[in-house]
Amino acid sequence: MTGGCSIVWFRRDLRVEDNPALAAGVRSGKVIALFIWAPEEEGHYYPGRVSRWWLKQSLSLLDSSLKNLGTSLITKRSSDSVLSLLDVIKSTGATQLFFNHLYDPISLVRDHRVKEILTENGIAVRSFNADLLFEPWEVLNDEGGPFNTFTSFWDRCLSMPYDPEPPQLPPKRIISGDVSRCPSDTLVFENDSERGSNALLARAWTPGWSNANKALTAFINGPLLNYSTNRRKADSATTSFLSPHLHFGELSVRKVFHQVRIKQTLWANEGNKPGEESVNLFLKSIGLREYSRYMSFNHPYSHERPLLGHLKFFPWVIDENYFKAWRQGRTGYPLVDAGMRELWATGWLHDRIRVVVASFFVKVLQLPWRWGMKYFWDTLLDADLESDALGWQYISGTLPDSREFERIDNPEMEGYSFDPNGEYVRRWLPELARLPTEWIHHPYDAPEYVLQAAGIELGSNYPLPIVTIDAAKARLQEALTQMWQQEATSRAVLENGTEEGLGDSSDDSPIAFPQDMQMDIEQENVRNRPMGVTRHYEDQMVPSMTLSTSLLRGASSEEQEEESPIDQRHLARDNNRAEVPNDVMNMEERVQVFDGQSALPQFNIQTALRNTQDMSQGESSSGGGTSRRERDGGVVPVWSPASSSYSEAFVGEDNSYLQRHPQVMNWRQLSQTG
């Protein structure tokens, strides 16, 4: 090939500042800036409406910045990123590809495929860390394995022998490669029915990397000081609102970390203890984002099934009416309903309200947590697979240090904690606006004359509770008892040496997702309405899987609130409000389906990496028998870096993501440089 230019492949790193891949491209000479829009590769996780709106604005501003530096952003519409990369390489004569790491399992598979195929075609491929303070394989415990609780992980991050790399300045100019034979495709991110709703988003949000820096500065010089005392208030702007900017890579997490630490030092010198505490708590939220990628890298199946083995036996309630009422904000619990209506209207939720609505979904309604996670993905501006999986696993009690599954937080008590004056509820539930604060979070207990004076008719213009808290507690205890009984039975069978003891329960009907979500789900028990330490790594690493006993339940979160039950009335269901439009979650036209299972169109990993899979099978066959260990009878899967002691591939459920993509099973197939 001639030309010698480099492709810088933008993904979720839509900035020119502190962009290692872009910096490497600029140093190497001529640069072709490329963005490939291939949402079909994401399978079930096709971006939702508000997420696509943000992406459109961010790409436009990135293109403007690149033009000011001397080049422009080439955009390609594709169903296969590798094929598009090969086409761009052919038309431009590029000899190198630079990109920044992603850590979700879909990207791990895709990036592995990119390196394999492009290297075979003589293209030099290098990848970099632009999304984390430390790479997942840098943060290890004393035994050289991954941490399994957030506290231990974050403590190690804060005590690393070296600080995160300082942020890089943007390049002064970029020499553009020849793109005369590589025209951009027009990318369509919205349809006619979405434009009206999307126009409203621009009133509240300003995407783009330069606007992200302004938002960071405004937060550091404003709400950060009182973050420790105000962060739980849902009725005012008390958080950073940086998560969409961080998700799309408009803002460097290293820049956030260093600038906040500078502020912490200044406040420490001034003796400002509240400011120091606020910084520590805010950095903890950054740490949770880091941990979500850490968990996704070390446990790539975490978006599909629980990390604690016994939760696979939990008998989830399959009730689409419950799901519909939750989505529409018609559960009869004002704080939950206000949150869900805000989510639908704005694509945003305060982090405390996210916990409230998710906890209600899983523990009160006992709906499958993956339904809720998928709905968050479809509707949040900052929809993030790694963070969403961590949050829903935490709420569902499926992490070693998550909330106790048997604990149900009372929405009324949470209402007076996070919205003490009821302003948040009144903003999003105008039908309750005239209700006195004394009753705003539990109108079902208000005297009739109070309801009449407020113009409220329970069961008519505002629903009665969909289920009482007392009834939910009783049902949850019953379900937990059933879960432990089935887990004990499975353990006994396992100890007797029969494979059925793994608990796959092939005779059970699989939990079907609602039709408007078009998602498959692992086989689980159904009740009620069943339906059919080296410093610098520059190359991405791919984990290998083992089984271990190291996923043990740790301490509960410091932010857990005390439960205070209250008697409540039963539901008189009301479905008068128009249903949430199906197009947000309708994957039928976006995801190709074969034999009832979703597949990635033209993203045939099995074909593209046949040689890689043969290598993986060879390593697996030479490694001996599969080891299994248990904690309290549950098979506990753990991912860790490959070594001589971790040679066995996990034998999991047939429909898991990594069973469908076995090439991600072993990072030894990738060269390590740096």
C-alpha positions in Angstrom: 0.0 0.0 0.0 1.1 3.6 -0.5 0.2 6.8 1.3 1.3 5.8 4.8 -1.6 7.5 6.5 -3.3 6.4 9.7 -7.0 5.8 10.6 -8.1 7.1 13.9 -11.3 5.2 14.7 -13.6 7.2 16.9 -16.2 5.3 19.0 -17.1 6.4 22.5 -14.2 8.9 22.7 -15.8 11.9 20.8 -13.2 14.5 21.8 -9.9 16.0 20.5 -8.6 16.6 24.0 -6.8 13.8 25.9 -7.5 11.3 23.1 -4.5 8.9 23.0 -5.5 7.3 19.7 -5.8 10.7 18.0 -2.5 11.8 19.5 -0.8 8.7 18.2 -2.3 9.3 14.7 -1.1 12.9 14.7 2.4 11.8 15.7 2.5 9.2 12.9 1.7 11.7 10.1 -1.4 12.0 8.0 -4.7 11.2 9.7 -8.1 10.0 8.6 -10.6 10.5 11.3 -13.4 7.9 11.0 -16.7 7.1 12.7 -18.6 3.9 11.8 -22.3 3.8 12.7 -23.1 0.1 13.0 -25.8 -0.3 15.6 -26.8 -3.7 14.4 -23.6 -5.0 15.9 -25.0 -4.1 19.3 -27.6 -6.7 19.0 -30.3 -6.1 21.6 -28.6 -3.0 22.7 -29.5 -0.8 19.8 -29.2 2.8 21.1 -32.4 4.4 22.2 -33.9 7.6 20.9 -32.4 10.1 23.3 -29.0 8.3 23.1 -29.0 8.6 19.3 -30.0 12.3 19.6 -27.0 12.9 21.8 -24.7 11.0 19.5 -25.8 13.1 16.5 -25.1 16.4 18.2 -21.7 15.2 19.6 -20.5 13.9 16.2 -21.5 17.3 14.6 -19.4 19.2 17.1 -16.5 16.8 16.8 -16.5 17.3 13.1 -16.4 21.0 13.6 -13.4 20.7 15.9 -11.5 18.4 13.6 -12.1 20.8 10.7 -10.6 23.7 12.7 -7.6 21.5 13.2 -7.2 20.6 9.5 -9.2 17.5 8.8 -12.8 16.3 8.9 -14.7 13.3 10.3 -15.5 10.6 7.8 -18.7 8.8 8.7 -19.8 5.4 7.4 -23.0 3.5 7.8 -22.4 -0.2 8.2 -23.6 -3.5 9.6 -20.0 -4.7 10.0 -17.3 -2.5 11.3 -14.5 -4.7 10.1 -15.7 -4.6 6.5 -16.0 -0.9 6.6 -12.5 -0.5 8.0 -11.2 -2.7 5.2 -13.0 -0.6 2.6 -11.6 2.7 4.1 -8.2 1.2 4.2 -8.4 0.2 0.5 -9.7 3.6 -0.6 -7.2 5.7 1.4 -4.1 3.5 1.4 -3.9 3.6 5.2 -1.3 1.4 6.8 -2.2 1.9 10.5 -5.3 1.9 12.7 -5.5 3.6 16.1 -8.4 3.3 18.5 -9.2 3.5 22.2 -10.4 0.7 24.3 -13.9 -0.3 25.2 -14.8 -2.8 27.9 -18.3 -4.1 27.2 -18.4 -7.7 25.9 -19.8 -6.8 22.5 -16.9 -4.4 22.0 -14.3 -6.9 23.3 -15.4 -9.4 20.6 -15.5 -6.8 17.9 -12.1 -5.3 18.8 -10.5 -8.7 18.9 -11.9 -9.4 15.4 -10.6 -6.1 14.1 -7.1 -6.8 15.4 -7.1 -10.3 14.0 -8.3 -9.5 10.5 -6.5 -6.3 10.0 -3.2 -7.7 11.2 -3.6 -10.6 8.8 -4.0 -7.9 6.1 -0.8 -6.2 7.0 -2.3 -3.3 8.9 -0.6 -2.2 12.1 -3.2 -1.9 14.9 -2.7 -0.2 18.2 -5.2 0.6 20.9 -5.1 2.8 24.0 -6.7 3.6 27.3 -8.9 6.7 27.0 -11.8 5.7 29.2 -10.4 4.7 32.6 -8.0 5.8 35.3 -6.4 2.4 35.3 -6.8 -0.6 33.0 -8.7 -3.6 34.5 -5.6 -5.8 34.3 -3.6 -3.2 36.3 -5.8 -3.3 39.4 -5.2 -6.7 41.0 -5.4 -8.1 44.5 -2.4 -9.6 46.4 -2.9 -12.9 44.7 -2.8 -11.4 41.3 -6.5 -11.8 40.6 -9.4 -9.3 40.2 -11.2 -7.7 43.1 -14.8 -8.8 43.7 -16.0 -5.9 45.9 -16.1 -2.2 45.1 -14.5 -1.1 48.3 -11.4 -3.2 47.9 -11.2 -2.3 44.2 -11.4 1.4 44.9 -9.1 1.3 47.8 -6.5 -0.3 45.6 -7.1 2.3 42.9 -6.5 5.2 45.3 -3.3 3.5 46.7 -1.7 2.6 43.3 2.0 3.3 43.3 1.4 5.7 40.4 -1.2 8.3 39.6 -3.5 8.1 36.6 -1.9 9.6 33.5 -2.4 13.4 33.3 -4.8 14.5 30.5 -3.2 15.4 27.1 -3.7 18.7 25.4 -5.5 18.6 22.0 -3.2 18.6 18.9 -2.3 22.0 17.5 -3.1 20.9 14.0 -3.9 17.6 12.1 -2.5 16.8 8.6 -5.3 15.1 6.7 -4.9 12.0 4.7 -6.4 11.7 1.2 -10.1 11.0 1.5 -11.0 11.9 -2.1 -12.1 8.3 -2.8 -13.7 7.9 0.6 -16.9 10.0 0.8 -18.9 10.1 4.0 -22.2 8.4 4.3 -25.2 10.4 5.6 -26.0 9.0 9.0 -29.7 9.0 10.1 -30.2 9.0 13.9 -33.8 10.0 14.1 -37.1 9.5 12.2 -39.8 12.1 11.7 -41.8 10.9 14.7 -38.8 11.5 17.0 -37.8 15.0 15.9 -40.4 16.8 18.0 -39.4 15.1 21.2 -35.7 15.4 20.4 -36.1 19.2 19.9 -37.0 19.5 23.6 -33.8 17.9 24.7 -31.7 20.7 23.3 -33.3 23.1 25.8 -31.8 21.1 28.7 -28.6 19.6 27.3 -25.6 20.7 25.2 -23.7 17.7 23.9 -20.1 18.0 22.6 -16.6 17.8 24.1 -16.2 21.6 24.6 -19.6 21.8 26.3 -18.5 18.9 28.5 -15.5 20.9 29.7 -17.8 23.8 30.5 -20.1 21.5 32.5 -17.2 20.1 34.5 -15.9 23.6 35.3 -19.4 24.7 36.4 -19.8 21.7 38.7 -16.4 22.0 40.3 -16.9 25.7 40.9 -20.5 25.2 42.1 -22.4 22.2 43.4 -19.2 20.2 44.2 -18.6 22.1 47.4 -21.9 20.9 49.0 -22.1 17.6 47.1 -21.9 15.6 50.3 -25.0 17.2 51.8 -27.1 17.8 48.7 -26.4 14.8 46.5 -29.4 12.9 47.7 -31.9 15.7 46.9 -34.0 14.8 43.9 -35.8 18.1 43.8 -32.9 20.2 42.7 -29.8 20.2 40.5 -27.3 18.8 43.0 -25.3 16.3 40.9 -22.7 16.8 38.2 -24.8 15.8 35.2 -21.6 14.7 33.6 -22.5 11.0 32.9 -23.7 11.5 29.3 -20.5 13.4 28.5 -18.5 10.6 30.1 -20.4 7.8 28.3 -19.8 9.3 24.9 -16.2 10.1 25.7 -16.7 13.8 25.3 -15.0 14.3 28.7 -11.8 12.6 29.8 -12.2 10.8 33.2 -8.6 11.5 33.8 -9.3 15.2 33.5 -12.2 14.9 35.9 -10.1 13.1 38.4 -7.1 15.5 38.3 -9.1 18.7 38.4 -11.3 17.4 41.3 -8.1 16.4 43.1 -6.7 19.8 42.6 -9.8 21.3 44.2 -9.5 18.8 47.1 -5.9 19.9 47.7 -7.0 23.6 47.8 -9.8 22.9 50.2 -7.5 20.8 52.4 -5.1 23.6 52.6 -7.9 25.9 53.6 -9.2 23.4 56.2 -12.5 23.0 54.4 -13.6 19.6 55.7 -17.0 19.6 54.0 -15.3 20.3 50.7 -12.9 17.5 51.2 -15.7 15.1 52.1 -17.6 16.2 49.0 -14.6 15.4 46.8 -14.2 12.0 48.3 -17.9 11.1 47.7 -17.8 12.5 44.2 -14.6 10.5 43.4 -16.4 7.5 44.7 -19.0 7.9 42.0 -16.2 8.1 39.5 -14.9 4.9 41.1 -18.2 3.2 40.6 -18.0 4.0 36.9 -14.5 2.5 36.8 -15.8 -0.5 38.7 -18.5 -1.1 36.2 -16.0 -1.5 33.4 -13.8 -3.6 35.7 -16.6 -5.9 36.3 -17.7 -6.0 32.7 -14.1 -6.9 31.7 -13.7 -9.6 34.3 -17.3 -10.8 34.2 -18.4 -10.2 30.6 -21.7 -12.1 31.1 -22.8 -9.7 33.8 -25.4 -8.1 31.6 -27.0 -11.5 31.0 -27.1 -13.4 34.3 -26.4 -12.9 38.0 -22.9 -13.2 39.3 -24.0 -15.2 42.4 -25.1 -18.6 41.2 -28.0 -19.2 43.5 -29.9 -16.3 42.1 -30.5 -18.3 38.9 -33.1 -20.2 40.9 -35.1 -17.1 41.9 -38.7 -17.4 40.6 -39.3 -14.1 38.9 -42.8 -12.8 38.4 -43.7 -12.6 34.7 -46.4 -9.9 34.4 -46.4 -7.5 31.5 -49.2 -5.5 33.2 -46.8 -4.8 36.1 -44.1 -3.9 33.6 -46.4 -1.5 31.8 -47.6 0.2 35.0 -44.0 0.7 36.1 -42.9 2.2 32.7 -45.9 4.5 32.6 -45.5 5.8 36.2 -48.8 4.2 37.3 -47.8 2.1 40.3 -49.6 4.1 42.9 -46.3 5.1 44.6 -45.7 8.8 43.9 -41.8 8.8 44.0 -41.6 5.8 41.8 -44.2 7.2 39.4 -42.6 10.6 39.3 -39.2 9.1 38.4 -40.6 7.0 35.6 -42.4 9.9 34.1 -39.3 12.1 34.3 -37.3 9.3 32.6 -39.7 9.1 29.7 -40.0 12.8 29.3 -36.3 13.8 29.6 -34.1 10.7 29.3 -32.7 11.5 32.7 -33.0 10.4 36.3 -31.2 11.4 39.5 -29.0 8.6 40.8 -31.1 8.1 43.9 -34.3 7.9 42.0 -32.7 5.3 39.7 -32.1 3.2 42.8 -35.7 3.8 44.0 -37.4 2.8 40.8 -35.0 -0.2 40.2 -35.4 -1.5 43.7 -39.2 -1.2 43.4 -39.1 -3.1 40.0 -37.0 -6.0 41.4 -38.2 -6.4 45.0 -41.7 -5.1 45.1 -42.9 -6.2 41.6 -40.2 -9.0 41.4 -39.9 -8.6 37.7 -36.8 -9.9 36.0 -34.0 -7.4 36.5 -32.9 -7.6 32.8 -36.2 -6.2 31.7 -35.6 -3.1 33.8 -32.0 -2.9 32.6 -33.1 -3.0 29.0 -35.7 -0.3 29.5 -33.1 2.0 31.1 -30.9 1.3 28.1 -33.7 2.3 25.7 -34.6 5.5 27.5 -31.6 7.1 29.3 -29.4 9.8 27.7 -26.4 8.2 29.5 -27.4 4.6 28.8 -24.3 2.7 29.5 -24.2 -1.1 29.4 -21.5 -1.5 32.0 -22.9 0.9 34.5 -26.5 -0.3 34.0 -25.5 -3.9 34.5 -23.6 -3.1 37.7 -26.5 -1.0 39.0 -29.2 -3.6 38.3 -27.0 -6.4 39.6 -26.4 -4.4 42.8 -30.1 -3.7 43.3 -30.9 -7.4 42.6 -28.5 -8.7 45.3 -26.5 -10.5 42.7 -23.1 -9.0 43.5 -21.0 -10.0 46.5 -21.3 -6.6 48.1 -24.8 -5.6 46.9 -27.9 -4.9 49.0 -29.5 -7.8 50.7 -32.1 -9.2 48.4 -34.6 -9.7 51.1 -34.6 -6.0 52.1 -37.4 -3.9 50.6 -37.1 -0.1 50.9 -40.4 1.7 51.5 -41.1 4.2 48.7 -42.9 6.5 51.2 -39.9 6.7 53.5 -37.6 7.2 50.5 -39.8 10.0 49.3 -39.4 12.0 52.5 -35.7 11.3 52.4 -35.0 12.4 48.8 -38.0 14.8 48.2 -38.9 16.0 51.7 -41.1 18.9 50.4 -42.7 16.9 47.6 -41.6 19.4 44.9 -40.2 16.6 42.7 -43.4 14.6 42.9 -45.6 17.7 42.2 -43.4 18.6 39.1 -43.9 15.2 37.5 -47.3 14.2 38.9 -49.5 17.3 38.4 -52.5 15.3 39.5 -51.0 15.3 43.0 -49.9 18.9 43.0 -52.6 20.1 45.4 -52.0 17.4 47.9 -50.4 18.6 51.2 -46.8 17.6 51.9 -48.0 15.4 54.8 -49.6 13.0 52.3 -47.7 13.7 49.1 -45.7 10.4 49.3 -48.6 8.2 50.4 -51.9 9.5 49.1 -53.4 6.1 49.7 -53.4 6.8 53.4 -54.9 10.3 53.2 -58.4 11.0 54.6 -61.1 11.2 52.0 -61.7 14.9 52.6 -58.0 15.7 51.9 -58.2 13.8 48.7 -61.4 15.6 47.6 -59.9 19.0 48.4 -56.9 18.1 46.2 -59.1 16.8 43.4 -57.8 13.3 43.7 -59.9 10.2 43.1 -57.8 7.1 43.8 -58.3 4.5 41.2 -59.4 7.1 38.7 -57.1 10.0 38.1 -54.3 8.4 40.2 -54.0 4.7 40.8 -54.1 2.8 44.0 -50.9 0.9 44.9 -50.2 -1.8 42.5 -49.2 -4.1 45.4 -48.9 -3.3 49.1 -45.5 -3.4 50.7 -46.6 -5.9 53.2 -47.8 -8.2 50.5 -44.5 -7.7 48.5 -42.5 -8.6 51.6 -44.5 -11.8 52.1 -44.2 -12.7 48.5 -40.5 -12.0 48.5 -39.9 -14.2 51.5 -41.8 -17.0 49.8 -39.8 -16.6 46.6 -36.5 -16.7 48.5 -37.5 -19.8 50.4 -38.3 -21.5 47.0 -35.0 -20.3 45.6 -32.9 -21.8 48.4 -34.9 -25.0 48.3 -34.2 -25.4 44.6 -30.6 -24.4 45.0 -30.2 -27.0 47.7 -31.7 -29.7 45.5 -29.4 -28.7 42.7 -26.4 -28.8 45.0 -27.4 -32.3 46.2 -27.7 -33.6 42.7 -24.3 -32.0 41.8 -22.7 -33.7 44.8 -24.1 -37.0 43.5 -22.1 -36.4 40.3 -24.9 -35.6 37.8 -24.6 -32.7 35.4 -28.2 -31.6 36.1 -26.9 -30.2 39.3 -25.7 -27.2 37.5 -29.3 -26.0 37.6 -29.9 -25.2 34.0 -33.4 -26.6 34.4 -33.8 -27.4 30.7 -37.4 -28.6 31.4 -38.5 -25.1 32.6 -40.0 -22.7 30.1 -37.6 -19.8 29.4 -38.7 -16.4 30.5 -39.9 -14.5 27.5 -39.3 -10.8 27.2 -42.2 -8.5 26.5 -42.9 -8.4 22.8 -42.0 -4.7 22.4 -38.5 -5.4 23.7 -37.6 -8.4 21.5 -35.0 -9.8 23.9 -34.1 -13.3 24.7 -33.4 -14.4 28.3 -31.7 -17.2 30.0 -33.8 -20.1 31.2 -35.0 -19.5 34.7 -37.9 -20.7 36.9 -41.1 -18.9 36.2 -44.1 -18.3 38.6 -47.4 -16.5 38.1 -48.3 -15.9 34.4 -45.5 -18.0 32.8 -44.8 -17.3 29.1 -43.8 -19.4 26.4 1.6 -5.7 37.4 3.1 -4.3 34.3 2.6 -0.5 34.0 1.8 0.4 30.4 -0.3 -1.8 28.3 -1.2 -0.4 24.9 -3.1 -3.3 23.5 -6.6 -4.3 24.6 -6.6 -7.4 26.7 -9.4 -10.0 26.6 -10.1 -12.0 29.8 -10.2 -15.7 30.3 -12.7 -17.4 32.6 -12.4 -19.6 35.6 -14.6 -20.7 38.5 -13.7 -19.6 42.0 -15.0 -19.1 45.5 -13.8 -15.6 45.6 -17.3 -14.0 44.9 -18.3 -13.8 48.6 -20.9 -11.4 49.9 -19.2 -8.4 51.3 -20.4 -5.5 53.4 -23.5 -3.6 52.4 -23.4 -0.2 50.9 -22.9 2.7 53.2 -25.8 4.5 51.6 -28.5 1.9 52.5 -31.4 3.5 54.2 -33.4 2.0 57.1 -36.7 0.3 56.2 -39.9 1.6 57.7 -43.0 -0.4 56.6 -46.4 1.0 56.4 -49.9 -0.4 55.8 -51.2 0.3 52.4 -54.3 -0.4 50.4 -54.5 -2.8 47.5 -54.4 -2.0 43.8 -57.3 -1.0 41.6 -55.5 -1.2 38.3 -55.9 1.7 36.0 -54.5 1.6 32.4 -56.2 4.8 31.1 -52.9 6.6 30.4 -51.6 6.1 26.9 -49.0 3.4 26.8 -45.3 4.2 26.3 -44.7 4.1 22.5 -43.3 0.8 21.4 -40.8 2.1 18.9 -38.3 2.9 21.7 -38.0 -0.7 22.6 -39.0 -2.4 19.4 -36.1 -4.3 18.1 -38.0 -6.3 15.5 -36.9 -4.1 12.6 -33.4 -3.6 13.9 -32.2 -7.0 14.9 -32.0 -9.9 12.6 -33.4 -13.1 14.1 -32.5 -16.6 13.2 -34.3 -19.6 14.7 -35.8 -17.5 17.4 -32.5 -16.2 18.6 -31.1 -12.7 18.0 -27.9 -12.5 15.9 -25.6 -9.8 14.8 -26.2 -9.2 11.1 -23.1 -9.7 9.0 -21.1 -9.9 12.2 -20.4 -13.5 11.9 -17.8 -14.1 14.6 -17.8 -17.8 14.0 -16.7 -17.4 10.4 -14.4 -14.4 10.8 -12.4 -16.0 13.6 -12.4 -19.6 12.7 -8.7 -19.9 13.2 -8.9 -18.1 16.6 -11.6 -20.5 17.8 -9.5 -23.5 16.7 -6.7 -22.1 18.9 -9.1 -21.6 21.8 -10.4 -25.2 21.4 -6.9 -26.5 21.3 -5.9 -24.7 24.5 -9.1 -25.8 26.1 -8.6 -29.4 25.2 -5.0 -29.4 26.5 -6.0 -27.9 29.8 -7.6 -30.9 31.5 -11.0 -31.2 33.1 -13.2 -28.3 34.1 -12.9 -27.4 37.7 -16.0 -26.4 39.7 -16.1 -24.8 43.2 -19.0 -23.7 45.2 -20.0 -21.1 47.8 -22.9 -22.4 49.9 -23.8 -24.7 47.1 -23.8 -22.0 44.3 -21.5 -22.3 41.4 -19.7 -18.9 41.3 -18.1 -17.8 38.1 -15.2 -15.4 38.2 -13.1 -13.9 35.4 -9.4 -13.3 35.8 -6.3 -12.8 33.8 -5.0 -15.9 32.0 -2.2 -17.8 33.7 -1.1 -21.4 34.2 -3.6 -21.8 37.1 -6.5 -20.4 35.1 -6.7 -22.6 32.1 -10.3 -23.8 32.2 -13.1 -22.2 30.2 -16.3 -21.7 32.1 -19.0 -24.2 31.2 -22.1 -22.0 31.4 -25.6 -21.7 30.0 -25.9 -22.4 26.3 -27.5 -19.0 25.6 -24.9 -16.8 27.3 -23.2 -14.1 25.3 -19.7 -15.7 25.6 -20.9 -19.1 24.6 -22.0 -17.5 21.4 -18.7 -15.7 21.0 -16.0 -18.1 22.4 -13.0 -16.1 21.0 -13.3 -13.6 23.9 -12.5 -16.5 26.3 -8.7 -16.1 26.3 -6.6 -12.9 26.1 -3.5 -14.9 25.3 -4.6 -14.9 21.7 -3.8 -11.1 21.6 -0.3 -9.7 21.4 0.7 -7.4 24.3 2.8 -4.4 23.5 4.2 -1.5 25.5 
